[in-house]
């Protein structure tokens, strides 16, 4: 069994690659992104949600088969199209207000399969 010193010591900086902790975080993020994309079925689901938002409604888009950078670009386009604010959280796009029909038309125009989910 290794000593406590061996368990706690690990390389954190290398003159060749720099800060080793950043490389670990980058690898983790890439793995999470790959796992998220692998679990999608190719259908974008659009919901209107109010829970946890003090009655304010938001439209959420789940299951968009794009990586994070492409999602950020799509978010900007959709926010401008709807004329409202929004955010990206864990691969889910949130647009403030009820814009299901507008978002559905825009995503279908971009070639995505879209379903309206929820009530």
TAJO-V875777 format. One record per helix or strand of 2 or more residues. SS is the DSSP state (alpha for helix, beta for strand). FROM is the first residue (numbers start at 1). TO is the last residue. If there is no record, write none. Layout:
# TAJO-V875777
ss=(SS:SS)
from=(FROM:FROM)
to=(TO:TO)
This chain:
# TAJO-V875777
ss=(alpha:beta:beta:alpha:beta:beta:alpha:beta:beta:alpha:beta)
from=(4:13:18:20:43:58:68:86:92:100:113)
to=(8:14:19:38:49:62:82:89:96:109:116)
